[in-house]
């Protein structure tokens, strides 16, 4: 049976539903604890909302299966054991969610139906930004702050009174307030304060935060109030709990009363009597999201008349008179401040968007990929128009898309907000790092620097690749150390061979290395030993470490197995540039095509790059790839080609078995082919083998030949 999460709701059996409710309950319970108690969310808002919606839908279909601990009946999470507890006189509830405009229309319909109002009867709502922070309730008696508590599970919260007294936005005393007044709102942190806090934390070697909400929650929930006092927390007031006297007769006037009492309220709060205007305000706030200076994740609508709010009342965990219209969790609009060009190891010029920071999917995003020059110009790889022909220009307002942990992408452009003097972006034709020509080969989506190792950006990236795990994997010499050595005028590493001369160059000046980046005598000697250990390297790792375009780890293994030694490999690749038979042999290796072969030949033909490779190899002991033990193998040393459909093994299994017996597996038939194994559907390869008189076997014949029949 498939996992129940994959089963359509209308196909769920009762047993499926019971298991699914248990699974969703566990997921949501853990998510609540991570978000509300630990200030470290483990799933995105979108995933949480989707799980909660599915849970509610299953409960609606199978009401008798609703669990006693149903997530539908829970608000927040139990208070932390580290704080004393405060019971809320009036419960702090959560809000129902709307995810699109139609959900809001439906909400309005439910309100009118409950109140017995027609579609045309006047009905006012307030709309206010939904602050992405930590909910707080502050109780005042006779104008003095008595205590403050987090929402907790809605009924009982954490006593954070001492911490709240350190927040400048929250007054200790009120004038002309009701005898009892519980002010409710959201503790948050501005974008600027969040960035400054993370910089201070990093400088101290402390914990940095993923987003302002986590930073605000973690700061408020400190057991030591002096730590909270050192954090730049802010507070927006927008609601109330227990009251000895009403603040006003409408939501809008009550919020204004809170402002006159000394609280910060949100200036974007508006009152509407028209649903279209209400939704237009939502989209206007969404478009301003990146420039507000603080995080919001939607807009909250409330029936304005407090008398009608009282009539509408509450469900078990949410008020009937309010709803949160959420923004798409993985999308946000922000301003494109600049386009930077990064140069990679193979010379590729990659455009990167520098953005006004905005929180998307729980992460503060300030950079995004723009892929290549065609993407900026609104073309795809085939030259067809994308994004409706809207190119991307510096200064544009752009929509970001982020799903999971992938790099954020720019998915749309708002032409209505484009400046009249915005100019099309001109992609550079010269490398921004070294000034060399940046060319774009026919059929390639990427423009590349032709500077090779004289380009500092390529040189550094090649060195980082050279010391990476799949390559030389030198302990103590990672990407950070490579950059430091590359820029060191006294002990430079500018090309791979410099790594293996580092110890000899440094013996007379070890003290200089000791004084750099925490290096001591022992750590320096340890680095020298690790480098010396890697002076002996297998052929396949050396080929991969060279960082040649199109030559990955698997291809490096293929080449090493085929040529066995560095001398044979070097001679073959060099000859392939002018000798057709050497070229044919290279491209006949199964898994090595013309593109990869061309990259190999071009790299070895470049004078500067070839000289660098030769200097490196001269400093190494390159170990040949050991041929498999093939005593008595009938195919040892023979070149075998597989074609057609194999029925008793996969193509990969057949290839692996042949190589284990000492055969070379090729992807094409040539005069050097010794044996063709043809399954059903064999076509041109079988025909060519027949023309060349090459021995051909079917799958059973092959298995019989190698003794596996």
Secondary structure, DSSP 8 states (H G I E B T S, - for coil): ---GGGS-GGG--HHHHHHHHHHHHHHHHHHHIIIIISS---S-HHHHHHHHHHHHHHHHH-GGG--TT-GGG--S----TTS-EEE-SS---EEEEE-SHHHHHHHHHHHHHHHT--TTS---EEEEEEE-SEEEEEEEETTEEEEEEE-TTSSEEEB-HHHHTT-TTS-SB-SS--SEEEEEEEEE--HHHHHHHHHHHHHHT----SSHHHHHHHHHT-SSHHHHHTS--EEEEEEEEEESS-S-SBHHHHHHHHHHTT----TT-EEES-HHHHHHHHHHHHHHGGGSSS-EEEEEEEESBHHHHHHH-B-SSEEEEEEEEE--TTEEEEEEEEEEEEE-TT-BEEEEEEEEEEEETTEEEEEEE--SHHHHTTB-TTS-B-GGG----TT-EEEEE--TTS--EEEEE-GGG--TT-------SB-TTT--BEE--TT-SS-EES-GGGSHHHHHHHHHHHTSTTTT--TT--HHHHHHHHT-SSS---SGGGGGGHHHHHGGGHHHHHTSTT--HHHHHHHHHHHHHTTEEEHHHHHHHTT-TT--HHHHHHHHHHH-SHHHHHHHHHHHTT-HHHHHHHHHBTT--HHHHHHHHHHHHSHHHHHHHHHHHHTSEEE-------TT-TTTT-EEEEESB-SSS-HHHHHHHHHHTT-EEESS--TT--EEEE-BT--HHHHHHHHHT-EEE-HHHHHHHTT--
